[in-house]
Amino acid sequence: MAITWTDSALKHGIDIEDAKHAIAHAHYMEQDFDEPRPPSTIRPTLFLGPQRRLGAPLLEVMVEIGRRDVTIFHVMEARKKHLDRMND
């Protein structure tokens, strides 16, 4: 399975290795958490997880999980609205 990313995943200046770390060590994951983003027909999955640097803020990472690959399209420091999902 290949991991790819879009330009939008780099928009907030987070290193892609931190995004992959957040996925691998996620504290929270929600499949199909939102509607597909056109032109895709895949409902995204949300991961909330740590960066590689100890004490750094958690990241929110949004991905499309296809049959043969995972596309990371959004990475940024986790916002309150998503952190609250962990406690619901």
C-alpha positions in Angstrom: 0.0 0.0 0.0 1.5 3.3 -1.1 1.1 6.5 0.9 0.8 9.7 -1.2 -0.1 13.3 -0.3 -1.5 16.3 -2.0 -0.1 19.8 -2.1 -2.9 20.8 0.3 -1.4 18.4 2.9 1.7 20.6 3.1 -0.2 23.9 3.3 0.2 24.3 7.1 4.0 23.6 7.1 3.8 20.3 8.9 6.4 17.7 7.9 4.9 14.7 6.1 6.8 12.4 8.4 5.0 13.9 11.4 1.7 13.2 9.6 2.7 9.6 9.0 3.7 9.3 12.7 0.4 10.8 13.8 -1.5 8.2 11.7 0.7 5.3 13.0 0.3 6.4 16.6 -3.2 7.8 16.5 -5.0 8.5 19.8 -8.3 8.7 17.8 -9.5 7.6 14.4 -12.9 8.2 12.8 -13.7 6.5 9.5 -16.1 8.2 7.1 -16.2 11.3 9.2 -17.1 13.6 6.4 -18.5 13.7 2.9 -16.1 13.0 -0.1 -14.2 16.0 -1.4 -14.8 16.1 -5.2 -13.6 14.8 -7.5 -13.0 11.9 -5.1 -15.8 9.6 -4.1 -14.0 8.3 -1.0 -15.3 9.4 2.4 -12.3 10.7 4.4 -10.9 9.2 7.6 -9.7 11.5 10.4 -6.7 10.7 12.6 -5.7 12.6 15.7 -2.2 11.8 16.8 1.2 13.0 18.0 4.0 14.5 16.1 7.5 13.0 16.4 8.7 15.7 18.8 7.7 15.0 22.4 5.3 17.6 23.7 4.4 19.0 20.3 0.6 19.6 19.7 -1.5 16.7 18.4 -2.1 16.7 14.6 -5.3 16.3 12.7 -4.6 14.3 9.6 -7.3 13.6 7.0 -6.8 10.8 4.5 -8.6 9.0 1.7 -8.1 5.2 2.0 -8.4 3.6 -1.4 -8.0 0.0 -2.4 -4.3 0.3 -3.1 -3.2 3.5 -1.5 -3.7 6.1 1.2 -3.8 9.8 0.2 -3.0 12.4 2.9 -4.8 15.6 1.9 -4.9 17.6 5.1 -2.5 18.0 8.0 -2.4 20.7 10.7 -2.3 21.1 14.5 -5.5 19.6 15.8 -8.3 22.1 16.3 -10.6 22.1 19.3 -13.6 20.9 17.2 -11.7 17.7 16.3 -10.1 17.3 19.8 -13.6 17.4 21.2 -14.5 14.3 19.1 -12.1 12.2 21.2 -14.2 13.0 24.3 -17.7 12.4 22.9 
